Amino acid sequence: MNTKPHSVGMVVRTLVTGLGAAVTVTVAVVAMRMGETSTLEGRAGAGGSHASGVVAAFERESYSRGERARLVIKDRSRRMLVQIFRSGPEHVVTSSDTVMNGIPVSREKTVTRRPGRYPLSVPVGRWESGLYFARLQSPDGRIGFAPFVLAPRRVGAHRVAVVFPTLTWQAYNFRDDDGDGRPDSWYAGKRRNTVRLGRAHLDRGVPYGFRYHVGFLNWLEWTNRRADYLSQWDLEQVKSSATLARAYDLIVFVGHHEYVTTREYDLVEGYRDLGGNLMFLAANNYFWRVERDGNVLEKSGRWRDLDRPEAALIGVQYVAYQRAPRGAWIARKAPARSWLFAGTSLRPGSPFARGGVEIDQITPDSPSEIQLVADIPNLFGPGKSAQMTYYETRAGARVFAAGAFHLARAAQSDPVVSRILENLWARLTR
């Protein structure tokens, strides 16, 4: 796992004034006030760095407005500074796996506590649905982050839902909570098929792969697009596929959505069958079946081995993984190209953006209407290509899949990617 040496750097602050205007200054301070955005330099982990930080986590994936969220802190300090932020509206690029950036929605509070495990009741304000986090700072300068999703006031408050891969975040959580010297995840080689939910994430509390999701959150906020934000638990609580179809024109899966329950799979497949539109912005989605038992998540099998291949829903499915190389998508000649790449200079054969890490392909189980709109040919060897696809159903559903990591990462900086997202949003929300 790659890490960068820890460096104490400058803090970038964004002072937000008026409607979207911002002035960014760099100052050598740590304390934050209302109206400012923080960024702290740290080590870029890959799910397993050991950046020193405050250990804290909310017990649940999601909370509602007006609730009191339970934040469990595990630290030796007797005093702690705590402040709540929203992720997305900030005009700061997140480039580290051990940092979360955002705009504050509460005032900084000093908490006096006993050392060790300490539960803290945090009031959830009447804020908009979104991804939020507590930022914690100890007297000796250590930092920690604890994210949570704020559910919408009601299902369908907005016509688009953005779903975070909250179960994948915990599956890739490499923290050793039981003290046996090995991470408490099935990825650590232990003979176990369970992980515990509600744990503090290893990288100073930052979820696995978070910085690759945040570009899309920034794009939504900076372009004034509104959505309901859901954890996987929130999605599982929706009454029926019909309820989802009445509530949302589009459901976006913003990250690496690898682990899903039967309840979620049934709801989303039924939503698609009723004409609901889907957008998958990463790869290796709906790969493993998992079930919840209280705060324990159990992995029970691959969906494709349970006669429900994910390609039948998404259009493509996972085929390979490598950290390198990365490559540009190549635009292909497909009917969807005319609107997907409208407003760009892309023609058949044109390269754009960069992707890789995990890749998906079309299979015999893919819908017959599937269109290959772009690919990264032979990225991991002959025949192992990342395939970006689109299909429509007779019921009117429209489904897009990026086919590789990390298309949306470039949403803040690449005008071609930004325009593709605009075109997708226009097509899939009407």
C-alpha positions as CSV (number, residue, x, y, z in Angstrom):
1,M,0.0,0.0,0.0
2,N,1.4,3.4,-1.0
3,T,1.8,6.1,1.5
4,K,3.4,9.5,1.5
5,P,5.5,10.8,4.4
6,H,3.5,13.0,6.8
7,S,4.2,16.7,6.4
8,V,2.9,19.6,8.4
9,G,1.7,22.0,5.8
10,M,-0.3,25.1,5.4
11,V,-4.0,25.3,5.9
12,V,-6.0,26.6,2.9
13,R,-9.1,28.5,3.8
14,T,-11.9,29.5,1.5
15,L,-13.9,32.5,2.7
16,V,-17.3,32.2,1.0
17,T,-19.0,35.5,0.2
18,G,-22.3,36.1,-1.7
19,L,-23.6,33.5,-4.1
20,G,-20.8,31.2,-4.9
21,A,-18.1,33.8,-4.9
22,A,-15.0,32.7,-2.9
23,V,-11.6,34.1,-2.0
24,T,-9.0,31.5,-1.1
25,V,-6.0,32.4,1.1
26,T,-3.3,30.3,2.6
27,V,-2.4,30.7,6.3
28,A,-0.3,28.7,8.8
29,V,-3.1,28.1,11.3
30,V,-5.2,25.1,12.4
31,A,-8.2,26.7,14.1
32,M,-11.3,27.3,11.9
33,R,-14.3,29.6,12.2
34,M,-17.7,29.8,10.6
35,G,-17.6,30.4,6.9
36,E,-14.2,28.9,6.3
37,T,-13.0,25.7,4.6
38,S,-10.2,23.6,5.9
39,T,-7.7,21.3,4.3
40,L,-4.9,19.6,6.2
41,E,-2.0,17.8,4.5
42,G,-1.6,14.2,5.5
43,R,-0.5,10.9,4.1
44,A,-2.3,9.5,1.1
45,G,-3.3,6.0,2.2
46,A,-4.7,3.2,0.2
47,G,-7.1,1.8,2.8
48,G,-4.3,1.0,5.2
49,S,-2.2,4.0,6.2
50,H,-1.4,4.7,9.8
51,A,-1.6,8.5,9.9
52,S,-1.9,9.4,13.5
53,G,-5.3,10.9,14.3
54,V,-8.2,11.1,16.6
55,V,-10.3,7.8,16.5
56,A,-14.0,8.6,16.3
57,A,-17.1,7.3,14.4
58,F,-20.8,7.8,14.3
59,E,-22.7,4.7,15.2
60,R,-25.0,4.8,12.2
61,E,-24.5,5.4,8.5
62,S,-27.3,8.0,8.4
63,Y,-29.3,10.4,10.5
64,S,-32.3,12.7,10.0
65,R,-32.8,16.4,10.6
66,G,-33.4,17.1,14.3
67,E,-32.0,13.9,15.6
68,R,-29.2,13.5,18.0
69,A,-26.4,11.5,16.5
70,R,-24.2,9.4,18.7
71,L,-20.5,10.0,18.1
72,V,-18.1,7.6,19.8
73,I,-14.6,9.0,20.5
74,K,-11.7,6.8,21.5
75,D,-8.8,8.9,22.5
76,R,-6.4,9.7,25.4
77,S,-7.1,13.4,25.5
78,R,-9.3,15.1,28.1
79,R,-10.4,17.9,25.8
80,M,-11.4,17.8,22.2
81,L,-12.5,20.4,19.6
82,V,-15.5,19.2,17.6
83,Q,-17.1,20.9,14.6
84,I,-19.5,19.6,11.9
85,F,-18.9,20.2,8.2
86,R,-20.7,19.5,5.0
87,S,-18.7,17.9,2.1
88,G,-19.3,19.2,-1.4
89,P,-19.7,23.0,-1.5
90,E,-16.1,23.7,-0.6
91,H,-13.8,25.2,-3.3
92,V,-10.8,23.1,-2.3
93,V,-9.5,20.1,-4.2
94,T,-9.2,17.0,-1.9
95,S,-5.9,15.3,-2.9
96,S,-5.2,13.2,0.2
97,D,-6.8,10.0,1.5
98,T,-6.5,11.2,5.1
99,V,-8.4,14.5,4.7
100,M,-12.0,15.6,4.4
101,N,-12.8,19.1,3.3
102,G,-16.1,21.0,3.6
103,I,-17.9,24.1,4.9
104,P,-18.8,24.3,8.6
105,V,-22.5,24.1,9.6
106,S,-21.9,24.3,13.3
107,R,-19.6,26.3,15.6
108,E,-16.5,24.7,17.0
109,K,-17.2,23.3,20.4
110,T,-14.7,22.3,23.2
111,V,-15.7,19.0,24.7
112,T,-14.3,18.0,28.1
113,R,-14.2,14.3,28.4
114,R,-12.7,11.3,30.2
115,P,-9.8,9.5,28.4
116,G,-10.7,6.3,26.5
117,R,-14.0,5.5,25.0
118,Y,-16.5,8.4,25.2
119,P,-19.9,8.7,23.5
120,L,-21.0,12.2,22.5
121,S,-24.5,13.2,21.6
122,V,-24.3,15.5,18.5
123,P,-27.4,17.5,17.5
124,V,-28.2,17.3,13.8
125,G,-29.3,20.7,12.5
126,R,-32.0,21.5,10.0
127,W,-29.5,21.1,7.2
128,E,-29.9,20.0,3.6
129,S,-29.5,16.3,2.8
130,G,-25.8,15.6,2.1
131,L,-22.6,14.0,3.3
132,Y,-21.4,15.6,6.6
133,F,-18.5,14.9,8.9
134,A,-17.3,15.8,12.4
135,R,-13.8,17.2,12.5
136,L,-12.1,16.5,15.8
137,Q,-8.8,18.0,17.0
138,S,-6.9,17.1,20.2
139,P,-4.8,19.5,22.2
140,D,-1.6,18.0,20.7
141,G,-2.8,18.8,17.2
142,R,-4.0,15.4,16.0
143,I,-7.0,15.4,13.7
144,G,-9.8,13.0,13.1
145,F,-12.9,12.8,10.8
146,A,-16.2,11.0,11.3
147,P,-18.6,11.0,8.3
148,F,-22.3,10.5,8.3
149,V,-25.1,10.9,5.7
150,L,-27.9,13.3,6.4
151,A,-31.0,11.7,4.8
152,P,-33.6,13.8,3.0
153,R,-36.7,15.1,4.9
154,R,-38.7,12.6,2.9
155,V,-38.0,10.2,0.0
156,G,-38.3,12.3,-3.2
157,A,-37.6,15.7,-1.7
158,H,-35.6,16.1,-4.9
159,R,-36.0,14.1,-8.2
160,V,-32.5,12.7,-8.1
161,A,-30.9,10.4,-5.4
162,V,-27.2,10.1,-4.9
163,V,-26.2,6.9,-3.0
164,F,-23.0,6.5,-1.1
165,P,-21.2,3.0,-0.9
166,T,-21.4,3.0,2.9
167,L,-21.1,-0.8,3.1
168,T,-18.1,-0.9,0.8
169,W,-16.5,1.8,3.0
170,Q,-16.6,-0.6,6.0
171,A,-15.6,-3.7,4.0
172,Y,-12.4,-1.8,3.1
173,N,-11.9,-0.5,6.6
174,F,-8.5,-1.9,7.6
175,R,-8.6,-0.8,11.3
176,D,-7.6,-3.5,13.8
177,D,-10.2,-3.0,16.5
178,D,-9.7,-6.3,18.3
179,G,-6.0,-5.8,18.7
180,D,-4.8,-9.1,17.2
181,G,-2.4,-7.3,14.8
182,R,-4.5,-7.8,11.7
183,P,-7.1,-5.6,10.1
184,D,-10.7,-6.5,10.9
185,S,-11.8,-7.1,7.4
186,W,-12.2,-10.1,5.1
187,Y,-9.5,-8.5,2.9
188,A,-6.9,-9.1,5.6
189,G,-6.8,-12.9,5.0
190,K,-8.6,-13.7,8.2
191,R,-11.0,-16.7,8.1
192,R,-14.0,-14.5,8.4
193,N,-16.9,-13.3,6.3
194,T,-18.1,-10.5,8.5
195,V,-17.2,-6.9,9.3
196,R,-18.6,-4.7,12.0
197,L,-20.4,-1.5,11.0
198,G,-20.1,1.8,12.8
199,R,-16.3,1.6,13.1
200,A,-13.9,4.5,12.8
201,H,-12.1,4.4,9.5
202,L,-8.3,3.9,9.5
203,D,-7.1,6.9,7.6
204,R,-7.9,9.5,10.3
205,G,-11.5,8.5,9.8
206,V,-11.7,9.1,6.0
207,P,-13.6,6.4,4.2
208,Y,-11.9,4.2,1.6
209,G,-11.7,5.9,-1.8
210,F,-13.5,9.1,-0.6
211,R,-11.4,11.5,-2.5
212,Y,-12.5,9.9,-5.7
213,H,-16.2,10.5,-4.9
214,V,-15.9,14.1,-3.8
215,G,-15.3,15.5,-7.3
216,F,-18.9,14.6,-8.2
217,L,-20.2,16.2,-5.0
218,N,-18.3,19.3,-5.8
219,W,-19.7,19.3,-9.4
220,L,-23.2,19.0,-8.1
221,E,-22.8,21.9,-5.7
222,W,-20.8,24.2,-8.0
223,T,-23.4,23.7,-10.8
224,N,-26.3,24.3,-8.4
225,R,-27.8,20.8,-8.9
226,R,-29.9,19.5,-6.1
227,A,-30.3,15.8,-4.9
228,D,-31.3,13.6,-2.1
229,Y,-28.3,11.9,-0.5
230,L,-28.7,8.4,0.8
231,S,-26.7,5.8,2.6
232,Q,-27.2,2.2,1.6
233,W,-29.2,1.8,4.8
234,D,-31.5,4.7,3.7
235,L,-32.0,3.0,0.3
236,E,-32.9,-0.3,2.0
237,Q,-35.6,1.4,4.0
238,V,-37.7,2.6,1.0
239,K,-41.0,0.8,1.0
240,S,-40.9,-0.6,-2.5
241,S,-39.5,-0.2,-6.0
242,A,-42.8,1.6,-7.0
243,T,-42.1,4.1,-4.2
244,L,-38.6,4.7,-5.6
245,A,-40.0,5.1,-9.1
246,R,-42.5,7.7,-8.0
247,A,-39.8,9.6,-6.0
248,Y,-36.9,9.7,-8.4
249,D,-36.2,10.2,-12.0
250,L,-32.5,9.1,-11.5
251,I,-30.5,7.3,-8.9
252,V,-26.7,7.9,-9.0
253,F,-24.2,5.5,-7.5
254,V,-21.3,7.8,-7.0
255,G,-18.6,5.4,-5.9
256,H,-17.3,1.8,-5.7
257,H,-20.6,0.1,-4.9
258,E,-19.4,-3.4,-4.5
259,Y,-21.4,-4.8,-1.6
260,V,-25.2,-4.8,-1.6
261,T,-28.0,-6.6,0.3
262,T,-30.8,-8.6,-1.3
263,R,-33.2,-5.8,-0.2
264,E,-31.2,-3.2,-2.1
265,Y,-30.7,-5.3,-5.2
266,D,-34.5,-6.1,-5.3
267,L,-35.4,-2.4,-4.9
268,V,-33.0,-1.1,-7.6
269,E,-33.7,-3.8,-10.1
270,G,-37.5,-3.3,-9.7
271,Y,-37.0,0.5,-10.0
272,R,-35.1,-0.1,-13.3
273,D,-37.9,-2.4,-14.5
274,L,-40.5,0.3,-13.8
275,G,-38.5,2.8,-16.0
276,G,-36.2,4.3,-13.4
277,N,-32.9,5.7,-14.6
278,L,-29.5,4.6,-13.2
279,M,-26.0,6.1,-13.3
280,F,-22.9,4.1,-12.2
281,L,-19.9,6.4,-12.0
282,A,-17.2,3.8,-10.9
283,A,-16.8,0.1,-11.5
284,N,-17.2,-3.3,-9.8
285,N,-20.7,-2.5,-8.6
286,Y,-23.2,-5.1,-7.2
287,F,-20.5,-7.8,-7.0
288,W,-21.0,-9.3,-3.6
289,R,-24.2,-10.2,-1.7
290,V,-24.2,-9.2,1.9
291,E,-26.7,-9.3,4.7
292,R,-27.0,-7.2,7.9
293,D,-27.4,-8.7,11.3
294,G,-27.6,-5.7,13.7
295,N,-24.3,-3.9,13.3
296,V,-22.6,-6.8,11.6
297,L,-22.3,-7.2,7.8
298,E,-21.9,-10.7,6.4
299,K,-20.6,-11.6,2.9
300,S,-22.4,-14.6,1.5
301,G,-21.6,-14.9,-2.2
302,R,-21.2,-13.3,-5.6
303,W,-24.4,-12.2,-7.3
304,R,-23.3,-13.7,-10.6
305,D,-23.0,-17.1,-8.8
306,L,-26.5,-16.7,-7.4
307,D,-28.1,-16.5,-10.9
308,R,-28.4,-12.7,-10.7
309,P,-25.4,-11.4,-12.8
310,E,-24.8,-7.8,-12.2
311,A,-24.3,-7.1,-15.9
312,A,-28.1,-7.8,-16.4
313,L,-28.7,-4.7,-14.3
314,I,-25.7,-2.4,-14.8
315,G,-24.9,-3.4,-18.4
316,V,-21.3,-4.4,-17.5
317,Q,-19.6,-6.3,-14.7
318,Y,-16.2,-6.6,-13.0
319,V,-13.5,-8.4,-14.9
320,A,-10.1,-7.3,-13.6
321,Y,-8.1,-5.2,-11.1
322,Q,-4.6,-3.5,-11.2
323,R,-3.3,-0.4,-9.6
324,A,-1.5,0.4,-12.9
325,P,-1.6,1.3,-15.7
326,R,-4.3,3.9,-16.2
327,G,-5.5,4.9,-19.6
328,A,-7.7,7.3,-21.5
329,W,-11.2,6.2,-22.6
330,I,-11.6,6.2,-26.4
331,A,-14.9,7.4,-27.8
332,R,-16.6,4.8,-30.0
333,K,-19.3,5.0,-32.7
334,A,-22.6,4.4,-31.0
335,P,-26.1,6.0,-31.2
336,A,-25.7,7.4,-27.7
337,R,-22.5,9.2,-28.7
338,S,-24.5,12.0,-30.4
339,W,-25.9,13.2,-27.1
340,L,-23.4,11.9,-24.5
341,F,-20.5,13.8,-26.1
342,A,-22.5,16.7,-27.4
343,G,-20.7,20.0,-26.8
344,T,-17.3,18.3,-26.7
345,S,-14.8,17.9,-29.5
346,L,-14.9,14.1,-29.1
347,R,-15.3,12.0,-32.3
348,P,-15.0,8.2,-32.7
349,G,-11.4,7.4,-31.8
350,S,-10.9,10.5,-29.6
351,P,-9.3,10.0,-26.2
352,F,-10.6,11.6,-23.0
353,A,-10.0,11.5,-19.2
354,R,-8.2,8.6,-17.5
355,G,-9.4,5.5,-15.8
356,G,-8.4,2.1,-14.5
357,V,-7.8,0.3,-11.2
358,E,-11.0,-1.8,-11.5
359,I,-12.7,-2.4,-14.8
360,D,-16.0,-3.7,-16.1
361,Q,-17.0,-5.3,-19.4
362,I,-20.0,-6.3,-21.4
363,T,-21.0,-10.0,-20.9
364,P,-23.6,-12.4,-22.5
365,D,-25.9,-11.4,-19.6
366,S,-25.8,-7.7,-20.6
367,P,-29.1,-6.3,-22.0
368,S,-29.4,-6.8,-25.7
369,E,-29.8,-3.1,-26.2
370,I,-26.3,-2.4,-24.7
371,Q,-24.2,0.2,-26.5
372,L,-20.4,0.5,-26.1
373,V,-19.9,4.3,-26.1
374,A,-16.2,4.3,-25.0
375,D,-13.5,2.0,-23.8
376,I,-10.0,1.8,-22.5
377,P,-8.8,-1.0,-24.8
378,N,-6.7,-3.9,-23.5
379,L,-5.8,-1.9,-20.4
380,F,-4.9,-5.0,-18.3
381,G,-3.9,-7.2,-21.2
382,P,-5.4,-8.6,-24.4
383,G,-9.2,-8.6,-24.1
384,K,-9.2,-6.9,-20.7
385,S,-10.8,-3.6,-21.6
386,A,-12.7,-1.1,-19.5
387,Q,-16.1,-0.5,-21.3
388,M,-18.3,2.5,-20.8
389,T,-21.9,1.6,-21.7
390,Y,-25.4,2.8,-22.1
391,Y,-28.7,1.1,-22.6
392,E,-32.4,1.8,-22.6
393,T,-35.3,-0.6,-21.8
394,R,-38.8,-1.0,-23.3
395,A,-40.1,0.4,-20.0
396,G,-38.1,3.6,-20.7
397,A,-35.2,3.1,-18.2
398,R,-31.9,4.6,-19.2
399,V,-28.7,3.1,-17.6
400,F,-25.2,4.5,-17.8
401,A,-22.0,2.8,-16.5
402,A,-18.5,4.3,-16.6
403,G,-16.8,0.9,-16.7
404,A,-13.7,1.9,-14.6
405,F,-12.5,4.1,-11.8
406,H,-12.3,7.2,-11.6
407,L,-14.3,9.2,-14.2
408,A,-16.0,11.6,-11.8
409,R,-12.8,12.5,-10.0
410,A,-12.0,14.9,-12.9
411,A,-15.3,16.7,-12.7
412,Q,-13.8,19.8,-11.1
413,S,-10.9,20.1,-13.5
414,D,-11.7,18.5,-16.9
415,P,-14.2,20.4,-19.0
416,V,-14.9,17.3,-21.2
417,V,-15.8,15.2,-18.1
418,S,-17.9,18.1,-16.8
419,R,-19.8,18.3,-20.1
420,I,-20.3,14.5,-20.2
421,L,-21.9,14.7,-16.7
422,E,-24.1,17.6,-17.8
423,N,-25.3,15.6,-20.8
424,L,-26.0,12.6,-18.6
425,W,-27.9,14.6,-16.1
426,A,-30.0,16.2,-18.8
427,R,-30.8,12.9,-20.5
428,L,-31.4,10.8,-17.4
429,T,-33.5,13.4,-15.5
430,R,-36.1,14.1,-18.1
